[in-house]
Amino acid sequence: MKALRRFTVRAHLPEPLAALEALTTNLRWSWHPQTQDLFESIDPTLWAKVDEDPVRLLGEIAPSRLDALATDSEFLERLHAAAADLDDYLSRPAWYQLQRERGTALPDGIAYFSMEFGVSEVLPNYSGGLGILAGDHLKAASDLGLPLIGVGLLYRSGYFKQSLSADGWQLEHYPSYDPQGLPLRLLTESDGTPALVRVDVPGARTLDARVWIAQVGRVPLLLLDSDIASNDEDMCKVTDRLYGGGQDHRIKQEILAGIGGVRAVRAYTRIHALPDPEVFHMNEGHAGFLGAERIRELVTTTGLDFDEALAAVRAGTVFTTHTPVPAGIDRFPIDLVRHYFAGPNGENDSALLPGLPVDRILALGREDDPHVFNMAHLGLRLGQRSNGVSELHGEVSRGMFEGLWPGFDATEVPIGSVTNGVHAPTWAAREWITLANRLAGPDRVEESRGWELLQTVDPAELWSTRNVLRGQLVDEVRRRLRNSWLERGATEAELGWVGTVFDPDALTVGFARRVPTYKRLTLMLRDPERLRALLLDEERPVQLVVAGKSHPADDGGKGLIQQIVRFADQHDVRHRIVFLPDYDMSMARFLYWGCDVWLNNPLRPLEACGTSGMKSALNGGLNLSIRDGWWDEMFDGENGWAIPTADGVDDVRRDDLEAGALYELLERSVLPRFYDRDDRDVPTRWIEMVRHTLENLGPKVLASRMVRDYTVDYYTPAAEAARTIVADDFAGAKALAEYRHRIDSAWPAVRVAQVDSHGLPESPVIGSSLGLIAHVQLGGLAPDDVQVQAVFGKVGSDDTLSDTVTVPMRHSGSDPLGEEFTVDVPLPLSGAVGYTVRVLPHHDLMATPAEFGMVALP
Ligand SMILES: *Cc1c(COP(=O)(O)O)cnc(C)c1O
C-alpha cells in the first residue's frame, strides 16, 4: 500500500534543548563542522542512518534520549556554545557592514532568482552545476553579510535519483519530499495564516503558491510551492519536478518563479518590514518574467508608461547567462507565451499582467525566428547589465548574442564576465580547514593569508592529508559500489570482491558531471586498450571513479553511461574503474576531497565555467583539463595540466587527437610525478604542485571572491542606476524613455556625411598627431544627444578594424554639411592602421553607448 499523503511529526524538544531548533533549521550547520559534531553526538548511529540530516534526526530520535540530553551538562554546554556561535555569525559585522561603515556605496537589497538551489543534500532542490552555484552564492552572500534574498521554487520531487539496471542503463526515480520534513518554515502573515502568492492563468483560473523559507545563514531563500488545496489538481503539479514535463509545464513554472517570485519578495519584505530590493539578479533566464511583473507594478502604481517603466526596471536588473550551447537556451513557442499572457479572447491587454500590452512583452523575448520567444534575449533586454561566468564564456557570449547589437563588433557587446567560485567552508575537507585555522587563525579560509602560509608546512604533512582523504574516498567507493550492485540484482555472496576495489595508495582520477554530449563522458574510452594498460599497470596504476546523471529524456547520454558501466563491469578492470550512480552533493564531497586528479574534457568552448575542478583544487586535487571555462584563465603551467584542444578539427578526429593527448599526459607527466618518491615515500614534486594549487588557486576560486565581484562590478552600479532613475518621481526613467523615443525616430536619418583628415606627416610614427574633422547629420537630434567617436585599429586586407581604440570627438560648429566634430589624436597604434568615425547615442543614464544596439557609420 502506498500512502496518500505524508507528513513528519517531530518530537517535542525539552526546554533546555530549545536551541536545537534554530541550529537544525538554519542551514549554516551544513558548512560548520562543530555544529555537525554536536548533532552527531546526539546519537551517532542514528546520525549515520538519517544521512546526517538534523531535521530527520530530531524526527526520529527517541524522546528518552532527548530527556537524557536535557540534563547532560557537558552536552548543554556544547549546545549553548554552538548556539552562541550561530548568533554571533548572524549578527557580527561582516564585509558588507564594514564597507558601509567606511562609506562605500552598496545596494540596500538584492533579490537573486534561480530555478534551482543546491544548498545542501538535505534540501535536494537542484540538478547540477547551476543550482550548486546558486547555493554557493547564497552562502558566500551570507558570510559577507550581503542583504540578499534568494527566490526559487520548491519541487515536490526535486531532481531524480539515479540507479542502474543490471545491464548498466540509467533508471530514474522521484522520491517525494514532505516540506515539513525539510529545513523550511512557512512565510506567514501577522495573524499566522500562510502568505499566499497568486498569479492568473488562462480560463479565469489562478495558480496559487505558498512560500517556504530556507534560512541559509543570514540569507532567506524563498521557495514557492503550488501543491496546496486552493489550486486545481493541474496547478498543484506545477512545482512537482525540476526540469520535468513539457514546454507547457515549464512555462507555468517560469511564470510562477518570475512573476510569483517578485510577489513573494514583496510579501516577505512587507511582513518583515525590510527595504525593497534595489537589484534583481537573474541567475540564467528562467525567471526572466520577473522584469515584466516589475514593469506592471510601476505601470499600475505610478502611472509610468511601458517604456518609462522598462527604463526603470532595466537599471536595477542584472542578467547572468550560463550556457554557450545554443541548444541549452530556454525558448518557448511564441503562441504558448501569448496564450498565457494575452486576454481571454487573445486581446492585446494582458490578463496575466493587467495594464501591459502583450505585444510589448512578446517583443522583449524576440529572436530571428518569429515563432520563438527566447528567455536569454528577454534577460539581455531586461538587464542593463549582463555577464557570462568566466572570461572565455564572456567572450563566447559576446559573439553568440552579437546579433542583438547590430553594427557593433563582438568585443563591444555589453556582456561582461564574473568567473564562478565555490564556497570553501562547504567544499574544502575539514582537514584543510583545520590546517588553515592553525596557520592563520579561525575563520580565515576566505582570506589569502592562510593559503600563503602553506609554504611553511612540511610536504610530508600535506601528503599525509592527501592520503587520509584518498583513503576516505576508497571506503566510500566500496560502500556505494556495493549498494549499486545490490540494486542491480547481485547478492551479497557475489560481492566479496567489492571489499578490495581500489587501492588507497594508487593515483586516483575523478570524472563526475552531468552527461550532455559536449562533456564527453566517454572520451577516456576512445582507445580502450590504452586505458586498460593504464589501469592495470603493475607499478604505477591509475584508478578512475566516474559519476554523472543524464537528463531523463536524453537516451544518448544514457547510452554513454552504459558504455562506461559496461567497461567498468569487466572482471579484469573492475577493481580499478567504477561508475557510481546518483551523483549528488553528498557523493561529490568525497570525490573532491579524495581524488588526486580531476579530469575534465569538454568540447572547448562549450563549458561555460565548470566548478567541480575548483572544488577539487580547494582540496589539493590537480586539474587535468581542456582549457575551457575557468581553466582557460586560471591554468598557470604548474597548478595542473592542460589537455591540448583541437578546436576547428572535425569532431571524430578531434576526439582522437584530444584523447591521445590525454593518455599521453597521464603516461608521461601525471603518473611519473605521482609515483616519484623521496626517501620518506613522499612524492615531493607532486606535493609542490599540490601546494602551489592550494596557494595560487585557493583564493581565486572562492565564492566570496565571486560575490564580491558581483557586488562591486554589478550590484552596486545597478543599485546606483536604479536610485538615480527613480529619483524625483522617476524623472530619470521618463527622460531616458523620452530620449529613446527621439533616438528611435531620428536614427534612420543620422549619418556620417564626410570625414577629412589633416596634419599627418609623410611617414607617421606612433604618437604622430592626426587631425580629424567629421560632418555628421543628426536628423534633428542635438549634438549632445550623441557621441561621435574616431575609432582606430589595426586593419587586415579586407579593411576590417581590430584591436580598436576609440577617441571621442568634440562638437566644433555647424555648416551646411551638418554638425562638425573634430579631434586631434596622437596615433595610438603602429603597423597597418586604419580609422573610421561613428555616431552613437549618448545619455547619462545609459550604462554603455552600445546599450541600444544603435550606431551610425559612414
Ligand atoms: C560542483 C557540482 C556540479 C557542477 O560541476 P561542473 O564542473 O560545473 O560540471 C555538479 N554537481 C554537483 C553535485 C556538484 O557538486
The ligand as a Tripos MOL2 file, in Angstrom:
@<TRIPOS>MOLECULE
LIG
   15    15     1     0     0
SMALL
NO_CHARGES

@<TRIPOS>ATOM
      1 C1         30.0280   21.2710   -8.4390 C.3       1 LIG1
      2 C2         28.9840   20.3110   -8.7870 C.ar      1 LIG1
      3 C3         28.4980   20.2400  -10.0930 C.ar      1 LIG1
      4 C4         29.0000   21.1410  -11.1900 C.3       1 LIG1
      5 O1         30.2430   20.7310  -11.6680 O.3       1 LIG1
      6 P1         30.7270   21.1400  -13.1370 P.3       1 LIG1
      7 O2         32.1860   21.1760  -13.0560 O.co2     1 LIG1
      8 O3         30.1750   22.5070  -13.3920 O.co2     1 LIG1
      9 O4         30.2050   20.1160  -14.0620 O.co2     1 LIG1
     10 C5         27.5070   19.3200  -10.3880 C.ar      1 LIG1
     11 N1         27.0120   18.5020   -9.4440 N.ar      1 LIG1
     12 C6         27.4770   18.5180   -8.1760 C.ar      1 LIG1
     13 C7         26.8880   17.5940   -7.1850 C.3       1 LIG1
     14 C8         28.4660   19.4340   -7.8050 C.ar      1 LIG1
     15 O5         28.9020   19.4650   -6.5500 O.3       1 LIG1
@<TRIPOS>BOND
     1     1     2 1
     2     2     3 ar
     3     2    14 ar
     4     3     4 1
     5     3    10 ar
     6     4     5 1
     7     5     6 1
     8     6     7 2
     9     6     8 1
    10     6     9 1
    11    10    11 ar
    12    11    12 ar
    13    12    13 1
    14    12    14 ar
    15    14    15 1
@<TRIPOS>SUBSTRUCTURE
     1 LIG1         1 GROUP 0 **** ****
